[in-house]
Amino acid sequence: MPIALDNLRVGRTYLLINQGEKRKLEIVSRISGENFRVKDLDTLEYYTLEELLQWGKGKDYDLEELR
């Protein structure tokens, strides 16, 4: 069961699976409500969570904290 977006915490890392893509993300800052600035730990690029979910949540959507 995926974590709710409002439960994400700055400084923690998460695994996002959506639309067949897997991304390891670190939450850098909270922009607003459920939108965060995130760093992709594989490519070191910065995104907003809204950009990553703009095409919707697929059947495989999952968001879990990495420890």
C-alpha positions in Angstrom: 0.0 0.0 0.0 1.5 3.3 -1.0 2.3 6.1 1.4 0.0 9.2 1.2 1.7 12.2 -0.3 1.0 14.3 2.7 3.1 11.9 4.8 6.3 12.4 2.9 9.1 14.0 5.0 12.0 16.3 3.9 15.4 14.5 3.9 14.0 11.0 3.6 14.3 8.7 0.6 11.5 6.9 -1.2 11.0 4.4 -4.0 8.4 5.6 -6.5 7.0 3.1 -9.0 4.6 4.5 -11.6 3.8 3.8 -15.2 6.5 1.1 -15.4 9.3 3.4 -14.1 11.1 3.0 -10.8 12.8 6.0 -9.2 14.7 6.4 -6.0 13.9 9.9 -4.7 15.1 12.1 -1.9 12.7 14.8 -0.7 14.6 18.1 -0.8 11.8 20.6 0.2 8.1 21.0 0.4 6.7 23.4 -2.2 3.0 23.4 -1.3 0.4 21.0 0.0 1.3 17.7 -1.8 4.0 19.0 -4.1 7.6 18.5 -3.2 11.0 19.3 -4.8 12.7 15.9 -5.2 16.2 14.7 -6.2 16.4 11.5 -8.4 19.2 9.5 -6.7 20.0 7.6 -9.9 20.4 10.6 -12.3 20.9 13.4 -9.7 18.3 15.5 -11.5 15.8 17.6 -9.6 12.0 17.4 -10.3 8.8 18.3 -8.6 6.6 15.4 -7.5 3.8 17.1 -9.5 5.9 16.6 -12.7 6.4 13.0 -12.0 2.7 12.3 -11.4 1.3 14.7 -14.1 0.2 11.9 -16.3 -1.7 10.1 -13.5 -1.1 7.2 -11.3 -0.9 3.9 -13.1 -2.1 0.5 -12.0 1.4 -0.3 -10.7 1.7 3.0 -8.6 3.5 2.5 -5.3 5.4 4.8 -3.0 7.5 3.3 -0.2 10.1 4.7 2.1 13.6 3.3 1.7 15.6 2.7 4.9 
